[in-house]
Amino acid sequence: MASRFLRILLIAIPLLCLSSVLLYNLPPIHERLGWRVDNLRVQVRRALNPPEQVVFVPQEQVDAIVNATLQALTASPKVDPTGASTATPTLPGSTPTPQPSPTATTTPTPLPAQALLTGIRHEYQKFNNCGPANLSMALSYWGWPGDQRDTAAFLRPGEYDKNVNPAEMVAFVAETTDLAALARVGGDLQTLKRFIAAGFPVVIEKGYDPPHDDWMGHYLTLNGYDDAQGLFTAQDSLIMPDFPLPYDLVEQRWRDFNYVYLVIYPSGREAEVLSLLGPQASQRSNYEYAAQLASQETATLTGRDQYFAWFNLGNNRVALEDYAGAAEAYDNAFAVYPAIPEEERPWRAMWYLDGPYAAYYHTGRYQDVINLANNTFFALGEYTLEESFYWRGLAKEALEDLNGAIFDLRKAVELNPNYAPPRDELDRLGVVSP
């Protein structure tokens, strides 16, 4: 009897496991349980390998530390007769020179004290889908009939794609709708209110510190404001429709993403949109302004805010193709990072912000590209960032590791078939894409 029961058990257990796997992968069930399973997996992984303890040190900083140590061992100490400290920072750029205040974007114009745009179809986001969900909501205001499943198929065809950037959203609008879109950085509250008052909802990306989790990026669609209450009305795909979002919260965490904003509009209203942008209508002028703003903030902020100010300066310089200046800015950001309390460290930053790869690659710092990608993968605990694979592949090719380069480029294409740069590189190398 016991033997018969054991045989039944040996057959039933594999069948039960197989049935569970099949049921879990059914779309309706996977949508409800997938994020919970992923969260559990992440929590276990983070307990074993805390990502906030992973610190990237650029080779430039290593060289500076080594040189400073050697000089300290050989140089005679200098004593100030007044008794004042003469210590000098050992890392390049660690004491930024204050910059003049950036020129205002436009001449201030009177705006109504409040405005509210209606007609947006709110959507609660699917797992890790705030970018596609917010793009869908913003498009719905203009009568677009799709939903986040349509935007996600273009923006993040891989389930574990961690990031959607504004440029990808602009491309989606241009390539799949009869509307137009543009993205700018260096925004401010007045800019947001000016667009809303003129009848244009605005999508922003900002930092978010969720309960019981660490810093991450999050998109919001703003469709109203009220000066008397100091609140925006936000369509929040994670929390609720018509979410009351305080002005000061936007100012605090919008910096984390270079004050980026996205505006969608009918193509026939482009002149109106450019007029609202004023001097920021020119993309180059916009990046120059944002770089000046970020440079000013590096001198006035501390901690995590200063880290993001340095990052913003690097991002804007990359956009202006000042790769040497960008690399210096990123070096300073990474120098600030270890001083940020571990519970506040934005260890997910490289999921969203891949500018350091471009800066280091274009200044010949190929090993820093590889080391940074490896650190990013280690903190993530999985290999699912197509941008990191792409840049690591380019760096490996530059260091004559052709097989390693092809592996990484193919992996990038596999993760996101719509991501063109790695596919273009494989074509250039005469290699068939996955």
LOSEVO-133746 format. One record per residue (C-alpha): x, y, z; chain. Coordinates in steps of 0.5 Angstrom, whole numbers, always signed. Layout:
N
{{X; Y; Z}; A} ...
% end
This chain:
434
{{+0; +0; +0}; A} {{+6; +5; +2}; A} {{+9; +3; -4}; A} {{+3; +5; -9}; A} {{+2; +11; -5}; A} {{+9; +13; -6}; A} {{+9; +12; -14}; A} {{+3; +16; -14}; A} {{+6; +21; -10}; A} {{+12; +21; -15}; A} {{+8; +22; -21}; A} {{+3; +27; -18}; A} {{+9; +32; -16}; A} {{+12; +33; -23}; A} {{+5; +34; -26}; A} {{+3; +39; -20}; A} {{+9; +43; -21}; A} {{+8; +43; -29}; A} {{+1; +45; -28}; A} {{+3; +51; -23}; A} {{+8; +53; -29}; A} {{+3; +53; -34}; A} {{-2; +57; -30}; A} {{+3; +62; -28}; A} {{+5; +64; -35}; A} {{-3; +65; -37}; A} {{-3; +72; -38}; A} {{-9; +74; -33}; A} {{-5; +70; -28}; A} {{+2; +72; -30}; A} {{+0; +80; -30}; A} {{-3; +79; -22}; A} {{+2; +75; -20}; A} {{+9; +76; -24}; A} {{+11; +83; -20}; A} {{+10; +79; -13}; A} {{+14; +73; -15}; A} {{+19; +78; -18}; A} {{+19; +83; -12}; A} {{+20; +76; -7}; A} {{+26; +74; -12}; A} {{+29; +81; -11}; A} {{+28; +82; -4}; A} {{+32; +75; -3}; A} {{+37; +77; -8}; A} {{+38; +84; -4}; A} {{+39; +81; +3}; A} {{+44; +76; +0}; A} {{+48; +82; -4}; A} {{+46; +89; -2}; A} {{+46; +93; -8}; A} {{+47; +99; -4}; A} {{+54; +97; -2}; A} {{+56; +96; -9}; A} {{+60; +102; -11}; A} {{+63; +104; -18}; A} {{+70; +107; -18}; A} {{+72; +110; -24}; A} {{+80; +109; -26}; A} {{+81; +116; -26}; A} {{+79; +116; -19}; A} {{+84; +110; -17}; A} {{+90; +114; -21}; A} {{+88; +120; -17}; A} {{+88; +117; -10}; A} {{+95; +113; -12}; A} {{+98; +119; -14}; A} {{+96; +123; -8}; A} {{+98; +117; -4}; A} {{+105; +117; -7}; A} {{+106; +125; -7}; A} {{+104; +125; +1}; A} {{+109; +120; +2}; A} {{+115; +124; -1}; A} {{+113; +131; +0}; A} {{+114; +135; +6}; A} {{+108; +137; +10}; A} {{+107; +145; +9}; A} {{+104; +149; +15}; A} {{+100; +155; +15}; A} {{+103; +160; +20}; A} {{+96; +162; +21}; A} {{+94; +155; +23}; A} {{+89; +155; +18}; A} {{+88; +148; +14}; A} {{+91; +148; +7}; A} {{+88; +141; +5}; A} {{+87; +140; -2}; A} {{+81; +136; -5}; A} {{+85; +130; -8}; A} {{+79; +128; -13}; A} {{+79; +132; -20}; A} {{+73; +137; -19}; A} {{+71; +136; -12}; A} {{+70; +143; -11}; A} {{+66; +146; -16}; A} {{+67; +153; -18}; A} {{+60; +157; -17}; A} {{+57; +159; -24}; A} {{+53; +165; -26}; A} {{+45; +163; -25}; A} {{+43; +161; -32}; A} {{+39; +165; -36}; A} {{+31; +165; -35}; A} {{+28; +160; -41}; A} {{+22; +166; -42}; A} {{+20; +172; -40}; A} {{+15; +171; -35}; A} {{+8; +171; -37}; A} {{+1; +172; -33}; A} {{-2; +165; -32}; A} {{-9; +163; -29}; A} {{-8; +161; -22}; A} {{-11; +154; -24}; A} {{-12; +150; -30}; A} {{-15; +143; -31}; A} {{-15; +139; -37}; A} {{-20; +133; -38}; A} {{-21; +128; -42}; A} {{-15; +123; -40}; A} {{-17; +116; -40}; A} {{-13; +114; -33}; A} {{-9; +107; -33}; A} {{-6; +103; -28}; A} {{+0; +100; -30}; A} {{+2; +93; -31}; A} {{+9; +90; -28}; A} {{+14; +95; -29}; A} {{+10; +99; -34}; A} {{+10; +106; -32}; A} {{+13; +109; -38}; A} {{+8; +106; -43}; A} {{+2; +107; -39}; A} {{+3; +114; -38}; A} {{+5; +115; -45}; A} {{-2; +112; -47}; A} {{-5; +116; -42}; A} {{-2; +123; -45}; A} {{-4; +120; -52}; A} {{-11; +119; -50}; A} {{-12; +126; -49}; A} {{-12; +127; -56}; A} {{-16; +122; -58}; A} {{-11; +116; -59}; A} {{-15; +109; -58}; A} {{-10; +105; -56}; A} {{-7; +103; -49}; A} {{-1; +101; -45}; A} {{-1; +94; -49}; A} {{+0; +98; -55}; A} {{+6; +103; -53}; A} {{+9; +97; -49}; A} {{+10; +93; -55}; A} {{+14; +98; -58}; A} {{+17; +101; -52}; A} {{+19; +95; -48}; A} {{+18; +89; -52}; A} {{+22; +85; -46}; A} {{+18; +83; -40}; A} {{+24; +85; -36}; A} {{+26; +92; -39}; A} {{+28; +96; -34}; A} {{+27; +103; -37}; A} {{+23; +107; -42}; A} {{+27; +114; -44}; A} {{+23; +120; -47}; A} {{+27; +119; -54}; A} {{+23; +112; -55}; A} {{+17; +116; -53}; A} {{+18; +121; -58}; A} {{+20; +116; -63}; A} {{+13; +112; -62}; A} {{+9; +118; -63}; A} {{+12; +120; -69}; A} {{+12; +113; -72}; A} {{+6; +110; -70}; A} {{+1; +116; -69}; A} {{-1; +122; -73}; A} {{+1; +126; -67}; A} {{+8; +130; -66}; A} {{+12; +130; -59}; A} {{+18; +133; -56}; A} {{+22; +132; -50}; A} {{+26; +138; -47}; A} {{+30; +138; -40}; A} {{+32; +143; -35}; A} {{+24; +145; -34}; A} {{+21; +148; -28}; A} {{+14; +149; -25}; A} {{+13; +155; -29}; A} {{+14; +151; -36}; A} {{+9; +146; -33}; A} {{+4; +151; -32}; A} {{+5; +154; -38}; A} {{+3; +148; -42}; A} {{-2; +146; -38}; A} {{-6; +153; -38}; A} {{-5; +152; -46}; A} {{-8; +146; -47}; A} {{-3; +141; -47}; A} {{-2; +135; -41}; A} {{+6; +134; -40}; A} {{+9; +128; -38}; A} {{+15; +128; -33}; A} {{+20; +123; -30}; A} {{+22; +124; -23}; A} {{+25; +120; -17}; A} {{+21; +116; -13}; A} {{+22; +113; -6}; A} {{+17; +108; -5}; A} {{+15; +105; +2}; A} {{+19; +99; +4}; A} {{+24; +100; -2}; A} {{+29; +104; -5}; A} {{+30; +110; -10}; A} {{+27; +109; -17}; A} {{+24; +113; -23}; A} {{+17; +114; -24}; A} {{+13; +117; -30}; A} {{+7; +122; -28}; A} {{+2; +125; -33}; A} {{+1; +132; -31}; A} {{-6; +135; -33}; A} {{-8; +141; -28}; A} {{-5; +145; -23}; A} {{-8; +150; -17}; A} {{-3; +155; -14}; A} {{-8; +157; -8}; A} {{-6; +150; -6}; A} {{+1; +149; -9}; A} {{-1; +142; -12}; A} {{-1; +139; -19}; A} {{-6; +134; -21}; A} {{-3; +128; -24}; A} {{-5; +122; -27}; A} {{-1; +117; -23}; A} {{-1; +110; -26}; A} {{+2; +107; -20}; A} {{-3; +110; -14}; A} {{-9; +113; -17}; A} {{-12; +118; -22}; A} {{-13; +125; -21}; A} {{-7; +125; -15}; A} {{-6; +131; -12}; A} {{+2; +132; -13}; A} {{+5; +138; -9}; A} {{+9; +143; -12}; A} {{+15; +142; -7}; A} {{+15; +135; -8}; A} {{+16; +136; -16}; A} {{+22; +140; -15}; A} {{+25; +136; -10}; A} {{+25; +129; -14}; A} {{+25; +132; -21}; A} {{+32; +134; -21}; A} {{+33; +126; -21}; A} {{+32; +126; -28}; A} {{+35; +133; -31}; A} {{+28; +136; -30}; A} {{+26; +132; -37}; A} {{+19; +133; -40}; A} {{+15; +131; -46}; A} {{+9; +134; -49}; A} {{+5; +131; -54}; A} {{+1; +135; -59}; A} {{-3; +135; -66}; A} {{+2; +137; -72}; A} {{-2; +143; -74}; A} {{+0; +146; -67}; A} {{+7; +146; -67}; A} {{+8; +153; -68}; A} {{+4; +154; -61}; A} {{+9; +149; -58}; A} {{+15; +152; -60}; A} {{+13; +159; -58}; A} {{+11; +156; -51}; A} {{+18; +154; -51}; A} {{+21; +160; -52}; A} {{+29; +160; -52}; A} {{+28; +152; -51}; A} {{+25; +151; -57}; A} {{+32; +150; -60}; A} {{+35; +143; -57}; A} {{+42; +145; -57}; A} {{+40; +152; -53}; A} {{+36; +147; -49}; A} {{+42; +143; -47}; A} {{+46; +149; -46}; A} {{+41; +152; -41}; A} {{+40; +145; -37}; A} {{+48; +144; -37}; A} {{+49; +151; -34}; A} {{+43; +150; -29}; A} {{+46; +143; -27}; A} {{+53; +147; -26}; A} {{+50; +152; -21}; A} {{+47; +146; -17}; A} {{+53; +142; -16}; A} {{+56; +148; -12}; A} {{+50; +149; -8}; A} {{+47; +142; -6}; A} {{+50; +136; -2}; A} {{+49; +129; -2}; A} {{+44; +125; -6}; A} {{+42; +132; -9}; A} {{+49; +134; -11}; A} {{+50; +127; -14}; A} {{+44; +128; -19}; A} {{+46; +135; -21}; A} {{+53; +132; -23}; A} {{+50; +127; -27}; A} {{+45; +132; -30}; A} {{+51; +136; -32}; A} {{+54; +130; -35}; A} {{+48; +128; -39}; A} {{+47; +135; -42}; A} {{+55; +135; -44}; A} {{+54; +128; -47}; A} {{+48; +131; -51}; A} {{+53; +137; -53}; A} {{+58; +132; -55}; A} {{+63; +135; -50}; A} {{+65; +128; -48}; A} {{+71; +130; -44}; A} {{+67; +135; -40}; A} {{+62; +130; -39}; A} {{+67; +124; -36}; A} {{+69; +129; -31}; A} {{+62; +131; -29}; A} {{+61; +123; -28}; A} {{+67; +122; -24}; A} {{+65; +127; -19}; A} {{+58; +124; -19}; A} {{+61; +117; -17}; A} {{+66; +121; -12}; A} {{+60; +124; -8}; A} {{+56; +117; -8}; A} {{+60; +113; -3}; A} {{+58; +119; +2}; A} {{+51; +118; +1}; A} {{+48; +114; +7}; A} {{+46; +107; +4}; A} {{+39; +107; +5}; A} {{+39; +114; +1}; A} {{+43; +111; -5}; A} {{+40; +111; -12}; A} {{+43; +104; -14}; A} {{+38; +104; -19}; A} {{+41; +110; -23}; A} {{+44; +106; -28}; A} {{+38; +103; -30}; A} {{+35; +109; -33}; A} {{+41; +114; -34}; A} {{+47; +111; -39}; A} {{+50; +117; -40}; A} {{+57; +115; -37}; A} {{+58; +110; -42}; A} {{+58; +115; -48}; A} {{+62; +119; -44}; A} {{+67; +114; -42}; A} {{+67; +111; -49}; A} {{+68; +117; -53}; A} {{+74; +119; -49}; A} {{+78; +112; -50}; A} {{+76; +110; -42}; A} {{+74; +103; -45}; A} {{+75; +99; -38}; A} {{+71; +104; -34}; A} {{+65; +102; -39}; A} {{+66; +95; -38}; A} {{+67; +96; -30}; A} {{+61; +100; -30}; A} {{+57; +95; -34}; A} {{+59; +90; -29}; A} {{+58; +94; -23}; A} {{+51; +95; -26}; A} {{+49; +88; -27}; A} {{+52; +86; -20}; A} {{+47; +91; -17}; A} {{+42; +89; -21}; A} {{+43; +82; -20}; A} {{+41; +80; -27}; A} {{+43; +81; -34}; A} {{+37; +85; -37}; A} {{+39; +92; -39}; A} {{+40; +92; -46}; A} {{+44; +99; -46}; A} {{+49; +96; -41}; A} {{+50; +90; -46}; A} {{+51; +95; -52}; A} {{+56; +100; -49}; A} {{+60; +94; -46}; A} {{+60; +91; -53}; A} {{+63; +97; -56}; A} {{+68; +97; -51}; A} {{+70; +90; -52}; A} {{+71; +91; -59}; A} {{+75; +97; -58}; A} {{+80; +93; -53}; A} {{+80; +87; -59}; A} {{+75; +82; -55}; A} {{+71; +81; -62}; A} {{+68; +75; -59}; A} {{+66; +78; -53}; A} {{+63; +84; -57}; A} {{+59; +80; -61}; A} {{+56; +76; -55}; A} {{+54; +83; -52}; A} {{+51; +86; -58}; A} {{+47; +80; -59}; A} {{+45; +80; -52}; A} {{+42; +87; -53}; A} {{+38; +85; -59}; A} {{+35; +79; -56}; A} {{+33; +84; -50}; A} {{+30; +89; -54}; A} {{+29; +88; -61}; A} {{+27; +95; -62}; A} {{+33; +98; -60}; A} {{+37; +99; -66}; A} {{+44; +101; -64}; A} {{+47; +94; -63}; A} {{+43; +91; -69}; A} {{+47; +97; -73}; A} {{+53; +95; -70}; A} {{+52; +87; -71}; A} {{+51; +89; -79}; A} {{+57; +93; -79}; A} {{+61; +87; -76}; A} {{+58; +83; -81}; A} {{+54; +78; -76}; A} {{+47; +76; -76}; A} {{+43; +79; -71}; A} {{+39; +74; -67}; A} 
% end
